[in-house]
Amino acid sequence: MAVPALTPRNVPPRSLPLREARTRLSQLVAMAELTDTVTVVTRDGDPRPVAAIVPAGVVRTAAQARADADRLTEVTAGWARRLEAQREQSARRHAAELRAVTAALAEVWAELDRRFPPGTDPALARLRAAHADLLAS
């Protein structure tokens, strides 16, 4: 196979009506092979594409495309399962750590209440009011 000529990759495909593509088919095939040019074929008088002349290297069979899609679905599902497992593990760990912190906070407040009964220290009263939602749980 010939080496493709240096052509810009972002050039939009050229569009030709079927009648002109039919008369220039050999030339369009050579252009596709040598320069990686894509030619879109339209019906005469209708701008919508109906076919394309593309380099052979970019053509994929339907079976290859399905296999790639199936593999992508399989890999994506695997990562989704792994992420869900990590999320569950993290939630369990977070819940355990929250219980430990809550228990430690309860111990600290119990000790503070033992040393300074409620209402005896205004600073502790303000702190107790700020932590009221934590102390309730």
Kinemage of the C-alpha trace (Angstrom):
@kinemage 1
@onewidth
@group {chain A} dominant
@subgroup {mainchain}
@vectorlist {calphas} color= white
{ca met a 1} P 0.000 0.000 0.000
{ca ala a 2} L 1.243 3.469 -0.756
{ca val a 3} L 2.285 5.832 2.018
{ca pro a 4} L -0.345 8.543 2.549
{ca ala a 5} L 0.633 11.995 1.369
{ca leu a 6} L 0.943 14.789 3.887
{ca thr a 7} L -2.555 16.179 4.211
{ca pro a 8} L -4.094 18.108 7.066
{ca arg a 9} L -6.160 15.810 9.315
{ca asn a 10} L -8.887 18.376 10.044
{ca val a 11} L -9.909 18.891 6.405
{ca pro a 12} L -13.645 18.236 6.104
{ca pro a 13} L -14.605 15.421 3.719
{ca arg a 14} L -15.395 16.469 0.211
{ca ser a 15} L -18.915 15.880 -1.031
{ca leu a 16} L -19.844 14.787 -4.551
{ca pro a 17} L -23.131 13.868 -6.177
{ca leu a 18} L -23.510 10.227 -7.183
{ca arg a 19} L -23.335 10.971 -10.906
{ca glu a 20} L -19.935 12.699 -10.580
{ca ala a 21} L -18.624 10.049 -8.143
{ca arg a 22} L -19.586 7.346 -10.641
{ca thr a 23} L -17.583 8.993 -13.437
{ca arg a 24} L -14.564 9.674 -11.189
{ca leu a 25} L -14.612 6.480 -9.091
{ca ser a 26} L -11.064 5.377 -9.993
{ca gln a 27} L -9.676 8.812 -9.152
{ca leu a 28} L -11.595 8.979 -5.829
{ca val a 29} L -10.391 5.510 -4.807
{ca ala a 30} L -6.783 6.488 -5.601
{ca met a 31} L -7.180 9.690 -3.561
{ca ala a 32} L -8.536 7.713 -0.622
{ca glu a 33} L -5.645 5.258 -0.801
{ca leu a 34} L -2.845 7.789 -1.276
{ca thr a 35} L -3.994 10.798 0.721
{ca asp a 36} L -6.478 9.366 3.260
{ca thr a 37} L -9.154 11.592 1.699
{ca val a 38} L -12.769 10.869 2.571
{ca thr a 39} L -15.358 11.553 -0.107
{ca val a 40} L -19.028 11.691 0.820
{ca val a 41} L -21.436 10.659 -1.928
{ca thr a 42} L -24.864 12.320 -2.105
{ca arg a 43} L -27.872 11.712 -4.297
{ca asp a 44} L -28.070 14.085 -7.215
{ca gly a 45} L -29.847 17.212 -5.951
{ca asp a 46} L -30.021 16.026 -2.302
{ca pro a 47} L -27.301 17.252 0.110
{ca arg a 48} L -27.762 14.346 2.558
{ca pro a 49} L -24.954 11.764 2.456
{ca val a 50} L -25.811 8.263 1.250
{ca ala a 51} L -22.347 6.667 1.075
{ca ala a 52} L -18.658 7.426 1.516
{ca ile a 53} L -15.389 6.461 -0.099
{ca val a 54} L -12.892 6.045 2.737
{ca pro a 55} L -9.371 4.620 3.086
{ca ala a 56} L -9.408 0.868 3.768
{ca gly a 57} L -7.469 1.282 7.015
{ca val a 58} L -10.316 3.121 8.730
{ca val a 59} L -13.062 0.662 7.850
{ca arg a 60} L -14.266 -1.527 10.676
{ca thr a 61} L -16.616 -4.416 10.321
{ca ala a 62} L -19.859 -4.499 12.235
{ca ala a 63} L -18.552 -7.504 14.179
{ca gln a 64} L -15.434 -5.558 15.218
{ca ala a 65} L -17.525 -2.586 16.286
{ca arg a 66} L -19.885 -4.838 18.287
{ca ala a 67} L -16.937 -6.606 19.914
{ca asp a 68} L -15.420 -3.253 20.885
{ca ala a 69} L -18.753 -2.036 22.256
{ca asp a 70} L -19.235 -5.279 24.215
{ca arg a 71} L -15.723 -5.056 25.648
{ca leu a 72} L -16.268 -1.417 26.581
{ca thr a 73} L -19.555 -2.334 28.298
{ca glu a 74} L -17.813 -5.149 30.189
{ca val a 75} L -14.942 -2.923 31.322
{ca thr a 76} L -17.305 -0.106 32.284
{ca ala a 77} L -19.459 -2.490 34.313
{ca gly a 78} L -16.355 -3.806 36.078
{ca trp a 79} L -15.253 -0.317 37.040
{ca ala a 80} L -18.782 0.554 38.161
{ca arg a 81} L -18.795 -2.510 40.451
{ca arg a 82} L -15.381 -1.571 41.858
{ca leu a 83} L -16.452 2.030 42.475
{ca glu a 84} L -19.668 0.920 44.188
{ca ala a 85} L -17.697 -1.479 46.421
{ca gln a 86} L -15.288 1.327 47.350
{ca arg a 87} L -18.190 3.672 48.076
{ca glu a 88} L -19.819 1.093 50.362
{ca gln a 89} L -16.533 0.376 52.122
{ca ser a 90} L -15.915 4.092 52.583
{ca ala a 91} L -19.434 4.606 53.958
{ca arg a 92} L -18.929 1.782 56.478
{ca arg a 93} L -15.550 3.186 57.515
{ca his a 94} L -16.983 6.699 57.817
{ca ala a 95} L -19.887 5.444 59.939
{ca ala a 96} L -17.480 3.585 62.254
{ca glu a 97} L -15.235 6.639 62.600
{ca leu a 98} L -18.244 8.874 63.257
{ca arg a 99} L -19.439 6.507 65.997
{ca ala a 100} L -15.965 6.578 67.566
{ca val a 101} L -15.791 10.387 67.466
{ca thr a 102} L -19.324 10.687 68.872
{ca ala a 103} L -18.454 8.290 71.695
{ca ala a 104} L -15.276 10.236 72.484
{ca leu a 105} L -17.212 13.509 72.478
{ca ala a 106} L -19.789 12.018 74.849
{ca glu a 107} L -16.982 10.960 77.189
{ca val a 108} L -15.462 14.452 77.112
{ca trp a 109} L -18.794 16.119 77.871
{ca ala a 110} L -19.469 13.632 80.673
{ca glu a 111} L -16.116 14.503 82.223
{ca leu a 112} L -16.761 18.240 81.776
{ca asp a 113} L -20.203 17.858 83.369
{ca arg a 114} L -18.594 15.990 86.272
{ca arg a 115} L -15.943 18.679 86.818
{ca phe a 116} L -18.107 21.707 86.002
{ca pro a 117} L -21.816 21.070 86.522
{ca pro a 118} L -24.056 22.700 83.878
{ca gly a 119} L -24.683 26.404 84.584
{ca thr a 120} L -21.485 26.979 86.585
{ca asp a 121} L -19.254 28.147 83.707
{ca pro a 122} L -20.607 30.619 81.102
{ca ala a 123} L -17.959 29.648 78.513
{ca leu a 124} L -18.907 25.978 78.823
{ca ala a 125} L -22.592 26.928 78.581
{ca arg a 126} L -21.912 28.689 75.240
{ca leu a 127} L -19.893 25.693 74.011
{ca arg a 128} L -22.592 23.299 75.169
{ca ala a 129} L -25.210 25.364 73.266
{ca ala a 130} L -23.018 25.323 70.137
{ca his a 131} L -22.671 21.527 70.382
{ca ala a 132} L -26.314 20.893 71.247
{ca asp a 133} L -26.984 19.064 67.986
{ca leu a 134} L -23.938 16.812 68.562
{ca leu a 135} L -24.859 16.159 72.185
{ca ala a 136} L -28.414 15.159 71.246
{ca ser a 137} L -27.294 12.201 69.112
